[in-house]
């Protein structure tokens, strides 16, 4: 055996011994709270994922799983003790969960964070959610009620919601299956993906795409180095504005819709119209600006595609 191979073998053996010496410890805290329809469920953690499901009853069921790797049980208990977990009923019959590290604790990168956290919350079919994690994913199944969700890093996925949604992500994607109320989403470094939006959608993304498959309400979208794609469902009732720097804007309209269009691309880009018969007021397609009406006009769709092209396609809506 060569000296180099011998050294490699010893290093691998050492890593295996160290890994086997560290035990994994799980601690689970579970509580159930009686609530009422529309109660506020608040969860705030410095780290860890949050998953919310519908409980099927009028209670809130909370499970907090903490997982640590330590040399022995004593070391594991010491790490777990470094977290402060507050889980209580509020005065208005809501639920408050807060997880923070003790202020006197100082960690270095080798042992941050002291525990891997996984939070499971089952809520009544109708409630209000206020969710925040410093680092981790947020997932919400289909419920009725307003939702606020914030993560500094991770994904946010929200199912079909009968209510309004406000969500912000510092580094990661935001996805929404469907929402009946207002929608306010910000992704500073990620994509915004929406299946159906019935209310006003206010969207902002940096270095990611904004994609709304079926917009039944107005869309106010702002992108920075982002492409924007919106499919509008007939009939359009309110005006929309789509603007991006360093990207393309694509709009799909039902050929039967009544729409007023004001579209501009970059100087090197073009406004392209397919399968739609617009009446021209100013400009021409295949140039950088076009203003016109479809079927006599209607709510304004304003497009500004800085650094890219503006595409308006005719696609029949259901």
C-alpha positions in Angstrom: 0.0 0.0 0.0 1.4 3.4 -1.0 1.9 6.1 1.7 -0.7 8.3 0.0 -3.3 5.5 -0.1 -2.5 4.7 3.6 -3.0 8.3 4.6 -6.3 8.5 2.7 -7.5 5.2 4.3 -6.7 6.6 7.8 -8.5 9.8 7.1 -11.7 8.0 5.9 -11.6 5.7 8.9 -11.2 8.7 11.2 -14.3 10.4 9.6 -16.3 7.3 10.0 -15.3 7.0 13.7 -16.2 10.6 14.4 -19.5 10.3 12.6 -20.4 7.1 14.5 -19.5 8.7 17.8 -22.0 11.5 17.4 -25.5 10.5 18.3 -28.6 12.0 16.7 -31.2 13.1 19.3 -34.8 14.1 18.5 -37.0 16.0 20.8 -40.6 16.6 19.9 -42.9 19.1 21.6 -46.6 18.6 20.8 -49.6 20.6 22.0 -53.2 21.0 21.0 -55.2 24.2 21.4 -59.0 24.8 21.2 -59.7 27.8 18.9 -62.5 29.3 16.8 -63.0 30.1 13.2 -60.8 33.0 12.1 -58.4 32.7 14.9 -54.8 33.9 14.4 -52.1 31.3 14.3 -48.7 33.0 14.6 -45.4 31.1 14.1 -42.0 32.8 14.3 -38.7 30.9 14.3 -35.1 32.0 13.6 -34.5 28.8 11.7 -36.4 25.7 10.4 -39.2 24.8 8.0 -42.9 25.5 8.7 -45.6 23.2 7.2 -49.3 24.0 7.7 -52.1 21.6 7.0 -55.9 21.6 7.6 -56.8 19.8 10.8 -60.4 19.0 9.9 -61.6 20.3 13.3 -61.7 23.5 15.3 -58.4 22.8 17.1 -54.8 23.8 16.3 -52.3 21.0 16.6 -48.6 22.0 16.9 -45.6 19.7 16.6 -42.0 21.1 17.0 -39.3 18.6 16.2 -35.7 19.4 17.2 -32.9 17.3 15.9 -29.3 17.6 17.2 -26.1 15.7 16.7 -23.9 15.5 19.8 -21.3 13.2 21.3 -23.6 12.1 24.1 -27.0 12.7 25.7 -25.6 15.4 28.0 -24.2 17.4 25.1 -27.4 17.0 23.2 -29.4 18.3 26.1 -27.0 21.3 26.3 -27.6 22.1 22.7 -31.4 21.8 23.1 -31.3 24.0 26.1 -29.8 26.8 24.0 -33.2 27.3 22.3 -36.1 29.1 23.8 -39.5 27.8 22.7 -42.7 29.7 23.5 -45.9 28.0 22.7 -49.1 29.4 24.2 -52.7 30.3 23.7 -53.3 34.0 23.1 -56.1 36.1 24.8 -58.2 36.0 21.7 -58.1 32.2 21.4 -55.3 32.2 18.9 -52.0 30.3 19.0 -48.5 31.9 19.4 -45.3 30.0 18.6 -41.9 31.6 18.9 -38.5 29.9 18.7 -35.3 32.0 19.4 -31.8 31.2 20.6 -30.9 32.5 24.1 -29.3 35.9 23.9 -26.2 34.9 25.8 -25.4 32.1 23.4 -22.6 32.6 20.9 -22.2 30.1 18.0 -19.6 29.8 15.3 -20.2 28.4 11.9 -19.2 24.9 12.8 -22.2 24.4 15.2 -24.8 26.8 13.7 -27.6 26.1 14.2 -27.7 24.2 17.4 -30.7 22.2 16.2 -32.5 21.3 13.0 -36.1 22.4 13.4 -39.2 21.2 11.7 -42.6 22.7 12.6 -45.9 21.0 11.7 -49.1 22.9 12.4 -52.6 21.6 11.7 -55.2 24.4 11.7 -59.0 24.7 11.3 -60.2 25.1 7.7 -60.7 28.8 8.4 -58.1 30.8 10.2 -55.5 33.5 9.8 -51.8 32.6 9.5 -48.8 34.7 10.3 -45.6 32.7 9.5 -42.0 33.7 9.5 -38.7 31.8 9.5 -35.2 33.2 9.3 -34.0 30.2 7.2 -36.3 27.4 5.9 -39.2 26.6 3.7 -42.8 27.5 4.3 -45.5 25.3 3.0 -49.3 25.9 3.4 -52.0 23.5 2.2 -55.4 24.7 1.1 -57.3 26.7 3.7 -59.7 29.7 4.0 -58.2 32.8 5.5 -55.6 35.5 5.1 -51.9 34.5 5.1 -48.7 36.3 5.8 -45.5 34.4 5.1 -41.8 35.5 5.2 -38.5 33.7 4.9 -35.0 35.0 4.5 -33.9 31.9 2.6 -36.0 28.9 1.4 -39.1 28.2 -0.7 -42.6 29.4 -0.1 -45.4 27.2 -1.4 -49.0 28.0 -0.8 -52.0 25.9 -2.1 -55.5 27.1 -2.9 -56.4 29.9 -0.5 -59.8 31.5 0.0 -58.5 34.8 1.2 -55.5 37.2 0.7 -51.8 36.4 0.6 -48.8 38.5 1.5 -45.4 36.8 1.1 -41.8 37.8 0.9 -38.7 35.7 0.2 -35.1 37.0 0.5 -33.6 34.1 -1.4 -35.9 31.5 -3.1 -39.1 31.0 -5.0 -42.7 31.8 -4.1 -45.4 29.6 -5.6 -49.2 29.9 -5.2 -51.7 27.5 -6.6 -54.8 29.8 -6.4 -56.0 32.7 -4.4 -59.4 34.5 -4.3 -58.3 37.7 -2.6 -55.5 40.2 -3.0 -51.9 39.0 -3.6 -48.7 40.8 -2.6 -45.5 38.8 -3.3 -41.9 39.9 -3.3 -39.0 37.6 -4.3 -35.6 39.3 -4.0 -33.7 36.5 -5.6 -36.1 33.9 -7.0 -39.2 33.2 -9.1 -42.9 34.0 -8.5 -45.2 31.4 -9.9 -49.0 31.7 -9.7 -51.7 29.4 -11.0 -54.8 31.5 -10.6 -55.2 35.0 -9.1 -58.7 36.4 -8.7 -57.9 39.7 -6.9 -55.3 42.4 -7.4 -51.9 40.9 -7.7 -48.9 43.1 -6.8 -45.7 41.3 -7.7 -42.0 42.1 -7.5 -39.1 39.9 -8.4 -35.3 40.2 -8.8 -33.3 37.8 -10.9 -36.3 35.5 -11.4 -39.4 35.0 -13.6 -42.9 36.2 -12.8 -45.5 33.9 -14.2 -49.2 34.1 -13.7 -51.1 31.5 -15.6 -54.7 32.8 -15.1 -55.3 36.4 -13.9 -58.9 37.2 -13.3 -58.0 40.5 -11.6 -55.5 43.2 -12.3 -51.8 42.5 -12.2 -49.2 45.1 -11.1 -45.8 43.4 -11.7 -42.3 44.8 -11.5 -39.2 42.8 -12.5 -35.5 43.5 -12.2 -33.5 41.3 -14.6 -36.7 39.3 -14.8 -39.1 38.0 -17.5 -42.8 38.5 -16.9 -45.6 36.3 -18.3 -49.3 36.9 -17.6 -52.3 35.1 -19.0 -55.4 37.3 -18.6 -58.9 35.6 -18.3 -61.8 37.3 -20.1 -63.3 39.7 -19.2 -60.7 42.2 -18.0 -62.3 44.5 -15.4 -59.4 46.7 -14.2 -56.1 48.0 -15.7 -52.8 46.3 -15.3 -49.2 47.4 -15.5 -46.2 45.1 -16.2 -42.7 46.5 -16.2 -39.3 44.9 -16.2 -35.7 46.0 -16.7 -33.5 43.5 -18.4 -36.3 41.1 -19.5 -39.2 40.3 -21.8 -42.9 40.7 -21.1 -45.4 38.2 -22.5 -49.1 38.7 -22.3 -51.8 36.3 -23.3 -55.3 37.7 -24.1 -58.5 36.1 -25.1 -59.3 37.4 -28.7 -62.8 38.3 -27.5 -61.5 40.6 -24.8 -62.1 44.4 -24.8 -58.6 45.8 -24.1 -56.6 49.0 -24.5 -52.9 48.3 -25.0 -49.9 50.6 -24.4 -46.7 48.5 -25.1 -43.1 49.5 -25.3 -40.0 47.4 -25.6 -36.3 48.4 -25.4 -34.9 50.3 -28.4 -33.3 47.1 -29.7 -36.5 45.1 -29.0 -39.9 44.9 -30.6 -43.6 44.7 -29.8 -44.9 41.5 -31.3 -48.7 40.8 -31.7 -49.9 37.3 -32.7 -53.5 36.1 -33.3 -55.1 39.4 -32.3 -56.7 42.1 -34.4 -55.9 45.4 -32.7 -57.0 48.8 -34.0 -53.9 50.9 -34.2 -53.8 54.3 -32.4 -50.1 54.9 -32.5 -47.0 53.0 -33.7 -46.9 49.6 -35.5 -46.2 46.1 -34.4 -42.6 44.9 -35.0 -41.4 48.3 -33.8 -40.5 49.3 -30.2 -43.8 50.9 -29.3 -47.5 50.2 -30.0 -50.8 51.7 -28.7 -54.1 50.3 -29.8 -57.4 48.8 -28.8 -58.9 45.3 -29.1 -62.7 44.9 -29.6 -63.3 48.6 -29.1 -61.0 49.0 -26.1 -61.4 48.4 -22.3 -59.1 48.3 -19.3 -55.6 49.3 -20.0 -52.7 46.8 -20.2 -49.5 48.8 -19.9 -46.3 47.0 -20.8 -42.7 48.3 -20.4 -40.1 45.7 -21.4 -36.8 47.4 -20.8 -33.9 45.4 -22.2 -36.2 43.0 -24.0 -39.3 42.4 -26.1 -43.0 42.8 -25.6 -45.2 39.9 -26.8 -49.0 40.0 -26.9 -50.5 36.6 -27.9 -54.1 35.7 -28.6 -55.0 32.6 -26.5 -58.7 31.7 -25.9 -59.5 31.6 -22.1 -61.9 29.1 -20.5 
